[in-house]
């Protein structure tokens, strides 16, 4: 028995010695790895470099409250908080970009509220900004763009360090990022993660919004909205915007507006208070895998051109109906939303190379975007000039129609206080389809439709397609 116990004791001592040796070797190896990995050092430097550019945003509204026996009293109620960052500083002022939903009023359905007279988005009554050193500043509204969910305001009397922008088109899945901001009212914080996906759309901004988000698993919580998403070089690659979560908190699915789009919009707002939207003048549809296989195109991540607008940059470049756009400036597009966002991030007057699939061959076209208002005026002028002497009048609806070499019928004149005027139709609009009648090809066959008590039309109005219902007087 004693011999057996002695053997077990010696074996245990040997194993203990071996375990200690293994643990020491593991710790030594781990220390060497930690010394060689520079990621923590990079994170610390990013905080020191970019942190002073990040601000906390606090919004409030003023209300008149009736007090018993004392009349009306004004009260200021805090309505929300978020983050933002300085992207430009000059002439004694610092310009901050953030999410529009942080500083613009919204209704219960989270839709932006606009001034009834001007249509401009309504800012909260007061926007206070706090910097990393704890100082408070009054934010001065500069401009907002609800379609991209971006807004710019400024601090007067101080020049804070601005951030550097990255080329977000170069971002790839797996890249390390930091999300900086002021979440949940707990003060400044930095969270790390990777880029989980690019060119993502959630539908949160609706059909007219621009969505081609960078997705990250870096923690983004309420209050982080408007803060920067930063790469390992300390450059902003996105503006933290929203999350997908059933409970409202972070679950590792956060989305940021790409830097290329954010920078383009922020600089426009800084200069003019408004965004001059770049346009190329096409309507489009998605391509699915079946269509891609039938057409022989290399990828379904493309868009089909369904309509090239007359006088548009696309027409000038030689783009045609049914062309398949595969890439812009050599970078593949991921569908309609990424395509729209890529155009929205472009510079007006700066050439873009479109890679187009036509009749089984890839071709290159140089397209130069123009401002939306310029494109609208081009279309209006060409449509009215090209209309022939042939006319069709629909007096019951207050419309005079003509035709040209393009599809549909051109609206030449809209009578005041007519059904068409009340529906918002304008001269140079184009009627492409009449429901229960079919596609409109010039004026043939539509002369007697004025006799109908109601018409439902597909109308191309201000570069967008609308369904319009008209009731005859």
ZAKOLDO-340697 format. One record per residue (C-alpha): residue in three letters; x, y, z. Coordinates in Angstrom, 3 decimals, m for minus. Layout:
! residues N
+---------+----------+----------+----------+
! residuo !       c1 !       c2 !       c3 !
+---------+----------+----------+----------+
!     ALA !        X !        Y !        Z !
...
+---------+----------+----------+----------+
This chain:
! residues 473
+---------+----------+----------+----------+
! residuo !       c1 !       c2 !       c3 !
+---------+----------+----------+----------+
!     UNK !    0.000 !    0.000 !    0.000 !
!     UNK !    2.761 !    2.453 !    0.983 !
!     UNK !    4.625 !    1.645 !   m2.224 !
!     UNK !    1.482 !    2.418 !   m4.274 !
!     UNK !    0.993 !    5.785 !   m2.539 !
!     UNK !    4.616 !    6.716 !   m3.129 !
!     UNK !    4.331 !    5.953 !   m6.846 !
!     UNK !    1.174 !    8.110 !   m7.167 !
!     UNK !    2.809 !   10.988 !   m5.303 !
!     UNK !    5.874 !   10.933 !   m7.542 !
!     UNK !    3.664 !   10.847 !  m10.652 !
!     UNK !    1.614 !   13.803 !   m9.433 !
!     UNK !    4.766 !   15.817 !   m8.750 !
!     UNK !    6.046 !   15.074 !  m12.244 !
!     UNK !    2.757 !   16.135 !  m13.845 !
!     UNK !    2.672 !   19.298 !  m11.736 !
!     UNK !    6.161 !   20.187 !  m12.856 !
!     UNK !    5.256 !   19.565 !  m16.489 !
!     UNK !    2.071 !   21.659 !  m16.152 !
!     UNK !    4.016 !   24.533 !  m14.613 !
!     UNK !    6.553 !   24.372 !  m17.408 !
!     UNK !    3.796 !   24.352 !  m20.068 !
!     UNK !    2.003 !   27.294 !  m18.458 !
!     UNK !    5.233 !   29.263 !  m18.259 !
!     UNK !    5.971 !   28.561 !  m21.916 !
!     UNK !    2.432 !   29.537 !  m22.910 !
!     UNK !    2.658 !   32.777 !  m20.953 !
!     UNK !    6.025 !   33.580 !  m22.527 !
!     UNK !    4.658 !   32.948 !  m26.001 !
!     UNK !    1.535 !   35.003 !  m25.235 !
!     UNK !    3.662 !   37.907 !  m23.987 !
!     UNK !    5.698 !   37.789 !  m27.205 !
!     UNK !    2.525 !   37.834 !  m29.321 !
!     UNK !    1.101 !   40.749 !  m27.310 !
!     UNK !    4.346 !   42.685 !  m27.764 !
!     UNK !    4.263 !   42.103 !  m31.533 !
!     UNK !    0.588 !   42.986 !  m32.031 !
!     UNK !    0.194 !   46.741 !  m32.537 !
!     UNK !   m3.627 !   46.837 !  m32.540 !
!     UNK !   m4.073 !   48.130 !  m28.958 !
!     UNK !   m1.498 !   50.834 !  m29.623 !
!     UNK !   m3.348 !   51.818 !  m32.806 !
!     UNK !   m6.643 !   52.038 !  m30.887 !
!     UNK !   m5.066 !   54.282 !  m28.252 !
!     UNK !   m3.583 !   56.567 !  m30.899 !
!     UNK !   m6.926 !   56.783 !  m32.728 !
!     UNK !   m8.619 !   57.852 !  m29.498 !
!     UNK !   m6.019 !   60.545 !  m28.883 !
!     UNK !   m6.074 !   61.715 !  m32.504 !
!     UNK !   m9.793 !   61.652 !  m33.306 !
!     UNK !  m11.442 !   61.916 !  m29.866 !
!     UNK !  m11.043 !   65.726 !  m29.636 !
!     UNK !  m12.971 !   66.047 !  m32.941 !
!     UNK !  m16.007 !   64.137 !  m31.643 !
!     UNK !  m18.832 !   66.012 !  m29.923 !
!     UNK !  m21.876 !   65.078 !  m27.877 !
!     UNK !  m25.140 !   66.611 !  m29.128 !
!     UNK !  m28.101 !   67.475 !  m26.889 !
!     UNK !  m31.360 !   68.786 !  m28.355 !
!     UNK !  m34.298 !   70.455 !  m26.648 !
!     UNK !  m37.615 !   72.125 !  m27.470 !
!     UNK !  m39.354 !   75.084 !  m25.829 !
!     UNK !  m42.969 !   74.864 !  m24.712 !
!     UNK !  m45.369 !   77.343 !  m23.172 !
!     UNK !  m46.927 !   75.920 !  m20.012 !
!     UNK !  m49.904 !   77.435 !  m18.189 !
!     UNK !  m49.383 !   77.706 !  m14.420 !
!     UNK !  m52.301 !   78.216 !  m12.084 !
!     UNK !  m52.636 !   81.891 !  m11.282 !
!     UNK !  m49.318 !   82.814 !  m12.918 !
!     UNK !  m50.117 !   82.793 !  m16.620 !
!     UNK !  m47.893 !   81.204 !  m19.265 !
!     UNK !  m44.342 !   80.088 !  m18.579 !
!     UNK !  m41.743 !   78.950 !  m21.129 !
!     UNK !  m40.057 !   75.637 !  m20.421 !
!     UNK !  m37.252 !   73.895 !  m22.261 !
!     UNK !  m37.477 !   70.107 !  m22.429 !
!     UNK !  m34.596 !   67.882 !  m23.528 !
!     UNK !  m35.671 !   65.796 !  m26.503 !
!     UNK !  m32.678 !   63.682 !  m27.459 !
!     UNK !  m28.970 !   63.170 !  m27.798 !
!     UNK !  m26.457 !   61.957 !  m30.323 !
!     UNK !  m22.931 !   62.415 !  m31.586 !
!     UNK !  m21.148 !   64.315 !  m34.334 !
!     UNK !  m17.649 !   65.223 !  m35.456 !
!     UNK !  m15.722 !   68.176 !  m36.838 !
!     UNK !  m14.928 !   67.830 !  m40.548 !
!     UNK !  m13.826 !   71.405 !  m41.271 !
!     UNK !  m12.519 !   74.338 !  m39.252 !
!     UNK !  m11.635 !   77.812 !  m40.546 !
!     UNK !  m12.201 !   81.518 !  m39.879 !
!     UNK !  m12.915 !   80.959 !  m36.204 !
!     UNK !  m15.631 !   78.314 !  m36.722 !
!     UNK !  m15.874 !   74.533 !  m36.539 !
!     UNK !  m18.277 !   72.619 !  m38.821 !
!     UNK !  m19.829 !   69.422 !  m37.457 !
!     UNK !  m21.624 !   66.687 !  m39.391 !
!     UNK !  m24.153 !   64.411 !  m37.718 !
!     UNK !  m27.301 !   62.467 !  m38.578 !
!     UNK !  m30.296 !   64.571 !  m39.552 !
!     UNK !  m32.499 !   62.525 !  m37.223 !
!     UNK !  m30.390 !   63.728 !  m34.279 !
!     UNK !  m31.080 !   67.453 !  m34.838 !
!     UNK !  m34.228 !   67.601 !  m37.028 !
!     UNK !  m37.703 !   67.120 !  m35.589 !
!     UNK !  m39.569 !   63.931 !  m36.451 !
!     UNK !  m43.132 !   62.747 !  m35.941 !
!     UNK !  m44.290 !   59.561 !  m34.222 !
!     UNK !  m43.529 !   57.532 !  m37.369 !
!     UNK !  m39.972 !   58.960 !  m37.375 !
!     UNK !  m40.681 !   61.029 !  m40.490 !
!     UNK !  m38.944 !   64.375 !  m40.746 !
!     UNK !  m41.142 !   67.397 !  m40.035 !
!     UNK !  m40.919 !   70.243 !  m42.550 !
!     UNK !  m41.952 !   73.870 !  m42.529 !
!     UNK !  m45.336 !   74.132 !  m44.258 !
!     UNK !  m44.420 !   77.338 !  m46.071 !
!     UNK !  m40.883 !   76.577 !  m47.269 !
!     UNK !  m40.671 !   72.778 !  m47.090 !
!     UNK !  m37.392 !   73.069 !  m45.183 !
!     UNK !  m36.749 !   70.544 !  m42.381 !
!     UNK !  m37.406 !   71.940 !  m38.888 !
!     UNK !  m34.511 !   71.916 !  m36.416 !
!     UNK !  m34.968 !   71.505 !  m32.692 !
!     UNK !  m35.184 !   74.826 !  m30.821 !
!     UNK !  m31.813 !   74.337 !  m29.155 !
!     UNK !  m28.800 !   72.204 !  m30.063 !
!     UNK !  m26.021 !   72.102 !  m27.460 !
!     UNK !  m22.633 !   70.555 !  m28.241 !
!     UNK !  m20.199 !   69.198 !  m25.652 !
!     UNK !  m16.559 !   68.527 !  m26.510 !
!     UNK !  m14.231 !   65.903 !  m25.042 !
!     UNK !  m12.846 !   68.419 !  m22.534 !
!     UNK !  m16.352 !   69.048 !  m21.134 !
!     UNK !  m16.925 !   72.507 !  m22.629 !
!     UNK !  m20.449 !   73.329 !  m23.887 !
!     UNK !  m21.163 !   75.238 !  m27.096 !
!     UNK !  m24.310 !   76.437 !  m28.834 !
!     UNK !  m24.777 !   74.693 !  m32.182 !
!     UNK !  m25.737 !   76.926 !  m35.125 !
!     UNK !  m27.799 !   75.150 !  m37.848 !
!     UNK !  m26.201 !   75.238 !  m41.315 !
!     UNK !  m28.207 !   72.774 !  m43.399 !
!     UNK !  m29.820 !   69.338 !  m43.443 !
!     UNK !  m30.480 !   66.672 !  m46.080 !
!     UNK !  m33.191 !   64.209 !  m44.960 !
!     UNK !  m32.680 !   61.940 !  m47.998 !
!     UNK !  m29.197 !   60.989 !  m46.778 !
!     UNK !  m29.996 !   61.531 !  m43.062 !
!     UNK !  m27.154 !   64.036 !  m42.719 !
!     UNK !  m26.989 !   67.523 !  m41.221 !
!     UNK !  m24.313 !   70.151 !  m40.633 !
!     UNK !  m24.073 !   72.704 !  m37.835 !
!     UNK !  m21.259 !   74.877 !  m36.608 !
!     UNK !  m19.645 !   76.194 !  m33.461 !
!     UNK !  m18.645 !   79.841 !  m33.685 !
!     UNK !  m15.561 !   81.255 !  m31.991 !
!     UNK !  m13.487 !   78.087 !  m31.812 !
!     UNK !  m11.566 !   75.939 !  m34.292 !
!     UNK !  m11.516 !   72.296 !  m33.208 !
!     UNK !   m9.259 !   69.726 !  m34.935 !
!     UNK !  m11.034 !   68.308 !  m38.026 !
!     UNK !  m10.962 !   64.639 !  m38.986 !
!     UNK !   m9.458 !   63.173 !  m42.146 !
!     UNK !  m11.748 !   61.392 !  m44.605 !
!     UNK !  m11.010 !   57.955 !  m46.071 !
!     UNK !  m12.091 !   56.608 !  m49.469 !
!     UNK !  m14.964 !   54.406 !  m48.326 !
!     UNK !  m15.082 !   52.636 !  m51.714 !
!     UNK !  m11.802 !   50.964 !  m50.721 !
!     UNK !  m13.300 !   49.511 !  m47.526 !
!     UNK !  m13.464 !   45.710 !  m47.424 !
!     UNK !  m15.062 !   43.079 !  m45.215 !
!     UNK !  m12.715 !   42.253 !  m42.352 !
!     UNK !  m11.168 !   45.728 !  m41.995 !
!     UNK !  m10.733 !   46.818 !  m38.378 !
!     UNK !  m12.765 !   49.869 !  m37.306 !
!     UNK !  m13.542 !   51.943 !  m34.217 !
!     UNK !  m16.926 !   53.554 !  m33.508 !
!     UNK !  m16.530 !   56.744 !  m31.487 !
!     UNK !  m19.320 !   58.669 !  m29.806 !
!     UNK !  m21.412 !   59.350 !  m26.729 !
!     UNK !  m23.873 !   56.446 !  m26.298 !
!     UNK !  m26.678 !   56.090 !  m23.748 !
!     UNK !  m25.766 !   59.246 !  m21.849 !
!     UNK !  m22.684 !   57.660 !  m20.257 !
!     UNK !  m20.130 !   59.925 !  m21.937 !
!     UNK !  m17.456 !   59.388 !  m24.556 !
!     UNK !  m16.566 !   55.835 !  m25.523 !
!     UNK !  m14.808 !   53.879 !  m28.254 !
!     UNK !  m15.804 !   50.401 !  m29.419 !
!     UNK !  m13.955 !   48.207 !  m31.881 !
!     UNK !  m14.973 !   45.669 !  m34.485 !
!     UNK !  m14.677 !   44.874 !  m38.163 !
!     UNK !  m16.511 !   45.707 !  m41.350 !
!     UNK !  m19.077 !   42.911 !  m41.611 !
!     UNK !  m20.510 !   43.832 !  m45.026 !
!     UNK !  m20.640 !   46.675 !  m47.552 !
!     UNK !  m23.383 !   48.146 !  m49.773 !
!     UNK !  m26.163 !   47.092 !  m47.389 !
!     UNK !  m29.704 !   48.471 !  m47.518 !
!     UNK !  m32.238 !   48.276 !  m44.671 !
!     UNK !  m35.114 !   50.296 !  m46.145 !
!     UNK !  m35.029 !   52.678 !  m43.193 !
!     UNK !  m34.811 !   55.806 !  m45.384 !
!     UNK !  m37.598 !   54.834 !  m47.772 !
!     UNK !  m37.694 !   54.817 !  m51.561 !
!     UNK !  m36.256 !   58.333 !  m51.960 !
!     UNK !  m33.467 !   57.848 !  m49.430 !
!     UNK !  m29.900 !   56.842 !  m50.198 !
!     UNK !  m28.773 !   53.579 !  m48.625 !
!     UNK !  m25.526 !   51.767 !  m49.244 !
!     UNK !  m24.392 !   51.242 !  m45.677 !
!     UNK !  m21.202 !   49.850 !  m44.233 !
!     UNK !  m22.171 !   47.157 !  m41.730 !
!     UNK !  m20.064 !   46.686 !  m38.602 !
!     UNK !  m20.110 !   44.629 !  m35.415 !
!     UNK !  m18.493 !   47.482 !  m33.460 !
!     UNK !  m21.021 !   48.361 !  m30.761 !
!     UNK !  m23.345 !   51.180 !  m31.883 !
!     UNK !  m25.993 !   52.177 !  m29.351 !
!     UNK !  m28.528 !   55.005 !  m29.007 !
!     UNK !  m26.476 !   58.188 !  m28.734 !
!     UNK !  m23.799 !   56.924 !  m31.139 !
!     UNK !  m25.799 !   58.217 !  m34.123 !
!     UNK !  m23.793 !   60.789 !  m36.050 !
!     UNK !  m20.429 !   59.766 !  m34.624 !
!     UNK !  m17.503 !   58.643 !  m36.791 !
!     UNK !  m16.593 !   55.103 !  m37.837 !
!     UNK !  m12.800 !   55.215 !  m38.087 !
!     UNK !  m10.224 !   52.981 !  m39.796 !
!     UNK !   m6.824 !   52.012 !  m38.368 !
!     UNK !   m5.221 !   55.067 !  m39.960 !
!     UNK !   m7.487 !   57.333 !  m37.952 !
!     UNK !   m9.567 !   58.325 !  m40.989 !
!     UNK !  m13.352 !   58.478 !  m41.050 !
!     UNK !  m14.826 !   55.802 !  m43.315 !
!     UNK !  m18.441 !   56.315 !  m42.273 !
!     UNK !  m21.017 !   58.130 !  m40.152 !
!     UNK !  m22.670 !   55.830 !  m37.612 !
!     UNK !  m26.379 !   55.949 !  m38.435 !
!     UNK !  m28.568 !   53.104 !  m37.157 !
!     UNK !  m28.773 !   49.557 !  m35.876 !
!     UNK !  m30.910 !   46.490 !  m36.402 !
!     UNK !  m32.125 !   45.200 !  m33.052 !
!     UNK !  m35.311 !   43.691 !  m31.693 !
!     UNK !  m34.720 !   45.209 !  m28.271 !
!     UNK !  m33.314 !   48.603 !  m29.287 !
!     UNK !  m29.760 !   47.912 !  m28.075 !
!     UNK !  m26.611 !   46.747 !  m29.786 !
!     UNK !  m26.528 !   43.150 !  m31.024 !
!     UNK !  m23.554 !   43.521 !  m33.328 !
!     UNK !  m25.431 !   44.766 !  m36.408 !
!     UNK !  m24.720 !   48.454 !  m36.920 !
!     UNK !  m24.751 !   50.578 !  m40.057 !
!     UNK !  m22.759 !   53.619 !  m41.145 !
!     UNK !  m23.229 !   56.021 !  m44.064 !
!     UNK !  m20.129 !   55.684 !  m46.305 !
!     UNK !  m17.613 !   58.509 !  m46.035 !
!     UNK !  m17.656 !   59.322 !  m49.756 !
!     UNK !  m21.376 !   60.126 !  m49.647 !
!     UNK !  m21.189 !   61.823 !  m46.237 !
!     UNK !  m18.299 !   64.039 !  m47.285 !
!     UNK !  m19.985 !   65.086 !  m50.537 !
!     UNK !  m23.215 !   66.040 !  m48.728 !
!     UNK !  m21.481 !   67.674 !  m45.739 !
!     UNK !  m19.357 !   69.918 !  m47.957 !
!     UNK !  m22.393 !   70.968 !  m49.997 !
!     UNK !  m24.306 !   71.825 !  m46.831 !
!     UNK !  m21.323 !   73.728 !  m45.461 !
!     UNK !  m21.024 !   75.822 !  m48.628 !
!     UNK !  m24.683 !   76.492 !  m49.475 !
!     UNK !  m26.918 !   75.017 !  m46.780 !
!     UNK !  m28.385 !   72.819 !  m49.529 !
!     UNK !  m27.341 !   69.728 !  m51.480 !
!     UNK !  m26.889 !   69.973 !  m55.239 !
!     UNK !  m27.689 !   66.396 !  m56.192 !
!     UNK !  m25.642 !   64.864 !  m59.061 !
!     UNK !  m27.723 !   63.165 !  m61.748 !
!     UNK !  m26.943 !   61.071 !  m64.833 !
!     UNK !  m30.523 !   60.767 !  m66.100 !
!     UNK !  m31.563 !   57.116 !  m66.189 !
!     UNK !  m34.333 !   54.948 !  m64.792 !
!     UNK !  m33.314 !   51.421 !  m63.829 !
!     UNK !  m34.319 !   47.996 !  m62.547 !
!     UNK !  m32.551 !   45.168 !  m60.715 !
!     UNK !  m30.996 !   42.124 !  m62.398 !
!     UNK !  m31.584 !   38.717 !  m60.817 !
!     UNK !  m29.456 !   35.593 !  m61.209 !
!     UNK !  m31.746 !   34.076 !  m63.846 !
!     UNK !  m31.522 !   37.181 !  m66.039 !
!     UNK !  m27.769 !   37.351 !  m65.516 !
!     UNK !  m27.415 !   33.752 !  m66.703 !
!     UNK !  m29.631 !   34.379 !  m69.736 !
!     UNK !  m27.720 !   37.509 !  m70.715 !
!     UNK !  m24.341 !   35.913 !  m70.044 !
!     UNK !  m23.209 !   38.761 !  m67.811 !
!     UNK !  m20.508 !   37.942 !  m65.265 !
!     UNK !  m22.449 !   39.059 !  m62.171 !
!     UNK !  m26.091 !   39.654 !  m61.140 !
!     UNK !  m24.890 !   42.636 !  m59.077 !
!     UNK !  m25.796 !   45.078 !  m61.837 !
!     UNK !  m28.667 !   47.265 !  m62.986 !
!     UNK !  m30.629 !   47.395 !  m66.234 !
!     UNK !  m31.262 !   50.789 !  m67.830 !
!     UNK !  m35.012 !   50.998 !  m68.473 !
!     UNK !  m35.145 !   54.624 !  m69.638 !
!     UNK !  m32.530 !   57.163 !  m70.726 !
!     UNK !  m33.827 !   60.708 !  m70.281 !
!     UNK !  m33.555 !   63.028 !  m73.285 !
!     UNK !  m30.736 !   65.548 !  m72.962 !
!     UNK !  m29.261 !   63.728 !  m69.970 !
!     UNK !  m25.567 !   63.013 !  m69.334 !
!     UNK !  m26.316 !   59.323 !  m69.949 !
!     UNK !  m27.750 !   60.088 !  m73.399 !
!     UNK !  m24.816 !   62.387 !  m74.171 !
!     UNK !  m22.425 !   59.563 !  m73.255 !
!     UNK !  m24.185 !   57.026 !  m75.501 !
!     UNK !  m25.984 !   54.943 !  m72.854 !
!     UNK !  m29.104 !   53.255 !  m74.266 !
!     UNK !  m32.250 !   51.587 !  m72.966 !
!     UNK !  m31.644 !   47.942 !  m71.934 !
!     UNK !  m27.922 !   48.481 !  m71.327 !
!     UNK !  m26.622 !   46.647 !  m68.243 !
!     UNK !  m24.390 !   48.756 !  m65.984 !
!     UNK !  m21.808 !   46.501 !  m64.314 !
!     UNK !  m19.418 !   48.946 !  m62.665 !
!     UNK !  m18.571 !   52.603 !  m62.119 !
!     UNK !  m14.920 !   53.647 !  m62.242 !
!     UNK !  m13.942 !   49.974 !  m62.273 !
!     UNK !  m15.797 !   49.154 !  m59.051 !
!     UNK !  m18.766 !   46.770 !  m59.272 !
!     UNK !  m22.148 !   48.039 !  m58.187 !
!     UNK !  m24.381 !   45.986 !  m55.907 !
!     UNK !  m27.815 !   46.977 !  m57.165 !
!     UNK !  m30.043 !   50.044 !  m57.383 !
!     UNK !  m29.363 !   51.510 !  m53.934 !
!     UNK !  m25.555 !   51.223 !  m54.187 !
!     UNK !  m25.762 !   52.688 !  m57.701 !
!     UNK !  m27.851 !   55.652 !  m56.508 !
!     UNK !  m25.517 !   56.236 !  m53.569 !
!     UNK !  m22.451 !   56.074 !  m55.831 !
!     UNK !  m23.959 !   58.756 !  m58.095 !
!     UNK !  m25.000 !   60.854 !  m55.098 !
!     UNK !  m21.393 !   60.772 !  m53.853 !
!     UNK !  m20.018 !   61.913 !  m57.231 !
!     UNK !  m18.781 !   65.397 !  m58.046 !
!     UNK !  m20.840 !   67.448 !  m60.477 !
!     UNK !  m18.877 !   67.882 !  m63.701 !
!     UNK !  m16.375 !   65.140 !  m62.845 !
!     UNK !  m16.221 !   62.290 !  m65.378 !
!     UNK !  m17.250 !   58.780 !  m64.319 !
!     UNK !  m16.443 !   55.624 !  m66.282 !
!     UNK !  m19.440 !   53.302 !  m66.723 !
!     UNK !  m18.751 !   49.672 !  m67.595 !
!     UNK !  m21.748 !   48.554 !  m69.671 !
!     UNK !  m22.790 !   45.146 !  m70.992 !
!     UNK !  m24.398 !   45.511 !  m74.434 !
!     UNK !  m25.153 !   42.641 !  m76.822 !
!     UNK !  m22.667 !   40.351 !  m75.113 !
!     UNK !  m19.777 !   42.808 !  m75.000 !
!     UNK !  m18.394 !   45.031 !  m72.228 !
!     UNK !  m18.067 !   48.667 !  m73.270 !
!     UNK !  m16.838 !   51.810 !  m71.516 !
!     UNK !  m18.751 !   55.103 !  m71.452 !
!     UNK !  m17.652 !   58.420 !  m69.931 !
!     UNK !  m20.588 !   60.001 !  m68.094 !
!     UNK !  m20.404 !   63.493 !  m66.565 !
!     UNK !  m23.051 !   64.094 !  m63.842 !
!     UNK !  m24.952 !   67.377 !  m63.757 !
!     UNK !  m26.947 !   69.018 !  m60.972 !
!     UNK !  m30.536 !   67.811 !  m60.566 !
!     UNK !  m31.961 !   71.259 !  m61.281 !
!     UNK !  m29.875 !   71.535 !  m64.456 !
!     UNK !  m31.079 !   68.153 !  m65.692 !
!     UNK !  m34.679 !   69.101 !  m64.998 !
!     UNK !  m34.301 !   72.302 !  m67.050 !
!     UNK !  m32.606 !   70.380 !  m69.893 !
!     UNK !  m35.478 !   67.912 !  m70.071 !
!     UNK !  m38.083 !   70.650 !  m69.916 !
!     UNK !  m36.486 !   72.691 !  m72.694 !
!     UNK !  m35.893 !   69.729 !  m75.014 !
!     UNK !  m39.364 !   68.285 !  m74.477 !
!     UNK !  m41.107 !   71.548 !  m75.299 !
!     UNK !  m38.844 !   72.302 !  m78.282 !
!     UNK !  m39.185 !   68.804 !  m79.757 !
!     UNK !  m42.953 !   68.585 !  m79.502 !
!     UNK !  m44.576 !   68.545 !  m82.958 !
!     UNK !  m47.412 !   70.721 !  m84.197 !
!     UNK !  m49.825 !   67.870 !  m83.509 !
!     UNK !  m51.722 !   68.371 !  m80.281 !
!     UNK !  m54.260 !   66.529 !  m78.160 !
!     UNK !  m56.372 !   68.489 !  m75.694 !
!     UNK !  m57.965 !   67.012 !  m72.588 !
!     UNK !  m59.989 !   70.032 !  m71.420 !
!     UNK !  m61.807 !   67.990 !  m68.811 !
!     UNK !  m58.493 !   67.419 !  m67.061 !
!     UNK !  m56.857 !   70.723 !  m68.016 !
!     UNK !  m54.125 !   69.234 !  m70.203 !
!     UNK !  m52.646 !   69.968 !  m73.600 !
!     UNK !  m50.405 !   67.152 !  m74.847 !
!     UNK !  m47.810 !   66.845 !  m77.606 !
!     UNK !  m45.350 !   64.238 !  m78.858 !
!     UNK !  m41.660 !   64.060 !  m79.737 !
!     UNK !  m39.135 !   61.327 !  m80.539 !
!     UNK !  m39.181 !   59.938 !  m76.985 !
!     UNK !  m41.616 !   57.525 !  m75.377 !
!     UNK !  m44.936 !   58.786 !  m74.093 !
!     UNK !  m46.788 !   62.079 !  m74.488 !
!     UNK !  m45.363 !   65.435 !  m73.383 !
!     UNK !  m47.422 !   67.769 !  m71.214 !
!     UNK !  m47.307 !   71.126 !  m73.035 !
!     UNK !  m49.677 !   73.124 !  m70.866 !
!     UNK !  m51.601 !   72.689 !  m67.603 !
!     UNK !  m54.700 !   74.826 !  m67.037 !
!     UNK !  m54.891 !   76.683 !  m63.735 !
!     UNK !  m57.062 !   75.118 !  m61.014 !
!     UNK !  m57.655 !   72.030 !  m63.178 !
!     UNK !  m57.556 !   68.397 !  m62.002 !
!     UNK !  m54.080 !   68.085 !  m63.537 !
!     UNK !  m52.850 !   71.237 !  m61.774 !
!     UNK !  m54.240 !   70.088 !  m58.429 !
!     UNK !  m52.471 !   66.746 !  m58.918 !
!     UNK !  m49.172 !   68.593 !  m59.371 !
!     UNK !  m48.605 !   68.009 !  m63.099 !
!     UNK !  m46.413 !   70.543 !  m64.895 !
!     UNK !  m45.357 !   71.412 !  m68.427 !
!     UNK !  m42.611 !   69.017 !  m69.681 !
!     UNK !  m43.922 !   66.127 !  m67.578 !
!     UNK !  m44.219 !   62.934 !  m69.602 !
!     UNK !  m47.180 !   60.519 !  m69.549 !
!     UNK !  m45.769 !   57.037 !  m70.132 !
!     UNK !  m48.778 !   54.827 !  m69.424 !
!     UNK !  m52.535 !   55.101 !  m68.996 !
!     UNK !  m53.985 !   52.327 !  m66.866 !
!     UNK !  m56.763 !   50.314 !  m68.591 !
!     UNK !  m55.314 !   51.633 !  m71.861 !
!     UNK !  m51.650 !   50.678 !  m71.965 !
!     UNK !  m48.305 !   52.243 !  m72.761 !
!     UNK !  m48.444 !   55.639 !  m74.463 !
!     UNK !  m46.669 !   55.831 !  m77.810 !
!     UNK !  m47.132 !   59.413 !  m78.911 !
!     UNK !  m50.682 !   60.696 !  m79.330 !
!     UNK !  m52.191 !   57.790 !  m81.246 !
!     UNK !  m55.295 !   56.403 !  m79.618 !
!     UNK !  m55.521 !   58.822 !  m76.686 !
!     UNK !  m57.614 !   61.587 !  m78.289 !
!     UNK !  m60.938 !   60.398 !  m76.834 !
!     UNK !  m59.697 !   59.504 !  m73.344 !
!     UNK !  m60.730 !   62.949 !  m72.100 !
!     UNK !  m64.297 !   61.601 !  m72.075 !
!     UNK !  m63.505 !   59.204 !  m69.248 !
!     UNK !  m64.475 !   60.303 !  m65.740 !
!     UNK !  m61.182 !   59.105 !  m64.265 !
!     UNK !  m57.663 !   58.396 !  m65.519 !
!     UNK !  m54.774 !   56.705 !  m63.737 !
!     UNK !  m51.458 !   57.716 !  m65.297 !
!     UNK !  m47.799 !   56.761 !  m64.980 !
!     UNK !  m46.147 !   60.184 !  m65.118 !
!     UNK !  m42.458 !   61.012 !  m65.283 !
!     UNK !  m42.216 !   64.170 !  m63.146 !
!     UNK !  m39.000 !   65.842 !  m61.952 !
!     UNK !  m36.851 !   62.825 !  m62.782 !
!     UNK !  m39.082 !   60.345 !  m60.960 !
!     UNK !  m41.958 !   58.071 !  m61.922 !
!     UNK !  m45.311 !   58.661 !  m60.186 !
!     UNK !  m48.751 !   57.103 !  m60.394 !
!     UNK !  m51.280 !   59.952 !  m60.677 !
!     UNK !  m55.064 !   59.640 !  m60.423 !
!     UNK !  m57.098 !   62.338 !  m62.190 !
!     UNK !  m60.874 !   62.847 !  m61.816 !
!     UNK !  m62.673 !   64.735 !  m64.576 !
!     UNK !  m64.532 !   67.933 !  m63.703 !
+---------+----------+----------+----------+
